[in-house]
């Protein structure tokens, strides 16, 4: 008699963002992986603002999913109902994996993220948005979190003559659990770039003109100040994507829509369903955190599949952020740098290359310099 090789366990990863694609790739050698995402390419949206101001970057930030897995498969489709045992896709296809990883992420206003499912259409929209920006002399950014700060820095670095106004209802930039020294450093750099800050007074209402579209913009703050611009960008408004949960998973979300998980990132009440990245309650919503969660879940699943080693718990790394202000500026808080990481570190680690080559390598894509 000949011995038969036992079938490899099946893993479905729903969502191909920073968490999902990394988990799928890490398990490709040990399981039959199916990665499901509505788009045909991964959008490296860390560099979206750079692509807006420098359109030669547009081709670099879209990485086709068909280059990611060597044994598993990619399915371009959308999950419409997931109950923990079965995944129903928009096409009508159904998956019944041994293990399920929820990594559907979140939506965010364009051009930070894109909801286009075809790469060619998404790229054309980025190029059109660049032309809209080029035609504007005065730019209004609403929201002084990381996205608003990065976009302000990108625009002023690429177009020094444009007038950029950054508005937020909060009393300071960069809300969250960060040292005030970081805010002070970023504000000093924003001031040097000539970016106007208007903080501590909300807008009466958002502009009538669609964001990222050239047109006369006029808004009034709660304090009565009028602000005029030629284009505006919405730099706030994350919407978590968990509306497909059904059955046993219908009640696992908290009041904000995030999926509640245990210390191993398993969905509460489930043994073989995990949630990572923006959909999970585990940590702050950043690409770096999502990647760390993907590594942990993939490692734990490898342990469960092989029976070797021990599973480990996820430990949030604490406050960590890097906010580039164009290719040569920015600041952050990093665990291996004491105090505030300044513009030199921000540029070297992220600002100059925007981590494009790091992610391209995951998809077996050539370096960005060869795809310019």
N, C-alpha and C positions, 0 to 999 in steps of 0.2 A: 504493500500500500504506500501511496505517496502522501506525505503530509500536506495539508492545505494551509495556506497563510490566512489567519483570521482577518476578517474585513476590518478596514480602518474605520474608526469612529467618524461620524459626520458632524461637522460644525458649520452652522450658518451664522454669518456676520451680517447684520442688517445695518447698512450705512458705511460708506467708504471714506469718511473724513479722517482726521488725524488719528483718532483712536481706532476706528474700524479697519482701515487699511493695514495698520501696523499689526494688529492682532491677527488678521487673516494671513499676512505674510509670515509671521512668527510661527504659525501652526501648519503651514503649507507642507512641511516635510513629514508630519506625524499624523495628520488627519485628512479626510476628504472635505476640503473647505469650499464653501459656496459664499462668495461675497456679493451682496445685493446693493445696488445703488441706482437711483434714477438717471444719473449723468453718465456719459461715456468716459469722462476723465475726472481725475482728482484735481481740484482747484487748490493750489498752494496759496491760500488767501492771506497768509502772513505778508506776502509781497503784493497784494492787490493794489494798495495805494501807490506803490512804486510803478506798477503797470499803468495806472491812471495818468501819472505825470510823465512817464517815459514809455511810450507805446511799444518800443522794441522789446520790452519785458513781457509783453502779452503772450508770445509763443513759449516763453520759458516756464510759465506758472501753471500750465495745463499738462497733466501727465496721464496718459491713457491707462486705464485699468487693465487692458489686455496685456500689459507688460509686467504686471505685478506678480502673479502667481505662476509657478511652473508646473504644479500638479493639480491644484484646485481650479475652480472656474469662477469667472465673473459673469453675473447676470444683470443686465441693464433693465431694471424694473423697480417698482415701488411697493413696499409692504403696506397693505391696507387693513389687515387684521392679524394680530399676533396674540395668541392666548397662552403661550408658554409651551405648548406641545406642537402646535401647527402654525406655520406662517403662510398666509394667503397673500399673493401678489396681485397687483393691478391687472396683470395679464390673465389672471385666473389660475395660474400655476400655484402648486402648493409644495411646501417643504416640511418635512418632519425630522429635524436633525436630532442627534443625540445630545448636542450642546448648542445653546443659542446665546449669541452675544448681541445685545442691543447697543448700537452706536450711531443712531440717526442724527445726532447733533442738534444744531439750531439754525434758524434763519436769521439774517441780519440785513439791513438795508444795503442795496447795491450802491457803490461798487466794492464795498468791503467783502461781500459775498455775492454770488450769483445764483439765481434759480433756474437758469437755462440748462437744459439737459444735453444739448448738442454743443460740442466744443466750438465748432465754426461760428455758430450763432452767438455764443458767449463772447468769443474773441472779438467779433464785429461790434458787439455792444460796448466792450471796453474801448475800442478805438473811437467809436462815436462819442463816448463820454469824454475822452481826451480832447476831442475837437470842441466840445461844449465848454470845457474848462478853459482852453486856450483863448476862447473869444471873450472871456470875462475879465474885467479889471478888478472888480470887488467880489470877494468870496466870503460867504457866511457859513460857519460851521456851528451846528447846534449839538452840544455835548462835549464836555471837557474831560472825558475818561481817556483811556489809552488810545482808542480809535481816533477821537478828535484831535488829540495831541499829535499823533503820528501823521495824520493827514495834513494838519497845519504845517508841520515841519517839512513834509514832502513838497507841498505846494510852494512854500517860500524858498526852499532850496532850488527847485526847478524853475520857478518864476519869481525872482526877487522883486520885480516891480508890481506884482499884484498886491492889493490890500486885503489882508486876511483878518477877519474878526471871529473870535471864538467865544461863544456864549454858553453859559450854564447857570442853572438856578442855584447850584451849590455855592458855598462861600469860597471854595478853593478848587483847584484842579485835582484830578486823579483821586476820586473817592476810594476808600478802602483802607486796609490795615497796613499802610506804608509809613515809613518814617517821614516826618515833616521835612527833613533835610533833602529828601528826594524831590519833593514838590518844589522846594526853594531852588534847587539846581535846575529843574526843568523850566521853572518860571523865568529864571535868569537867562536861560538859552532862548526861550520864546521871545523875551524882550529884546535880546540881541538880534534876533531874526526880524524884528519889527512886527510881530504878531500882536494884535490888539485883543486884550482879554476883557470881557464884560461878565463878571461873576456876581452871584448873589441876588439875581433878579430874573424870574422866569419870564418867558415870552407869553403875551396874552393868547396867542395862537400861532401855529406853524404857518409858514408861507403857503399861498394858494398854488404857487408854481411847483410842479413835481420836483423832488430832489434830484441833483445831478443833471439838471436840465437848464440851459441858459434861458433867462427871462428876467424881467424886472421883479425884484424881491423887495418887499418892504414889511418890516415887522416892528412891533412895539413891545417893550419890556413892561413888567408890572410897575416899574417905577416911572413909566411914562416916556422913556427914551426911545426914539425912533432909529432903526438901523436899516439902511438901504444897501442892496447888493445886486450883482448881476447873475449869481448862481448860488445855490446853497446845498449843503450836504447834511443828511441826518446821521449823526454819529452816536446813536443810542437805539435801543429797541431790539434786544435779543428775544426771539421766540423759540422755545424748546419744542422739538418735534417728537411728541409722544402720543399723538391723537389716535394712533392705530392700535393701541392696547385694548384687548378684549378679554372676556372670561376671567380666568384666574389672575390675569394681570391688570384687570380694569381698576383695581383699588390700590395699586402699589405706588401711585403718584402722590406727592405732597400737594399742598394747596397752590403751589406755583407751577405744577405740572411735571416736576422732576421725579425721576424714578428712585425710590428709596432702596438703598443697598446696605448689606452688612459689611464687616471689616475686610471681607475678601471680594467685595464688589459683586456678590451674588444678589439678585433681586430678592427682597424680603419674602420669605415663604417659599422660595424656589431652590432646588438643589442644582439644577443644570442650566439656569438662565442667569446671565450676567448683564450689567449695564455699565458702560464706560463713557468717558468724555462728557460732552455738554449735557447729555440726558440724565446723568447720574448726580445724586446728592453728595458724592464723595468729596468734592473739592471745588476750587474756583475754576472758571471756565477759560482755560488757556491751552494752546496747542501743546506746550511742554508737559502740562499736567495730564492731558489726554494720552500722550505717548507713554508716560510713566504708568498710567492705569492699564493701558494695553499690554505692556510688557509684563505686569504683574499677573493679569488674568491669563495671558498666554502661558506663562510659567506655571501657574497653578493647574491649568488644564493639561499641560504636559505631564505634570506629576500624577494627576488623576488617571490619565490614559496609560501611562507606563507603569504606575504603581511604585515609582522610584522617587525618593526624596520626600519632602514635606511641603505642604502648602504654606503660604505666608500671607500675612495681613498687610493691607495697604496703610501706609503712614503718610499723611499729607506733609509735604516738605516745608511748609511754612511760607511766609511772605516772600515772593520771588517774582520779579518782573524786569523787563528790559524794554524801554520805550525809545526807539530811534527817532531822531528829528532830522530826517534826511540822511544821506549817505555818511555824513561826517559828524553828526551831533547826536544828542540823546543822553540818557542816564538810566540807571536801574538799581535794583537791589538783588544781589546774587550771593549765594551762600559761601562761595569761595573767595569773595572780595569783601574786605572789611569796609564798612561804611558805604557810601554811595559810589557806584560804578559810574565813571564820568564818560564824556563823549568819545574818548579814545577806545575804551572797552566796548561801548555801545556800537561804535563803527566796526571794530574788528570782529566782534562776535556776531552781529546781526545786521547793522545798518548798511554796510557796503555790499554784501552779497545776498542779504535777506534769506539766508539758509537755502537758497534754491538748489545748489549742488548737493547738499545733504539729502534733500528729499528726492531729487532726480535719481540719485544712486539707488534709492529704494525701488524705483520703477524701472531699473536697468536702462535709464535714459542717458544720453550723452551729456557731458557738462554743459552748463548754460552758455559758456563762451562759444560752443560749437552749434548752438541753436539760436544765436542772435539774428 
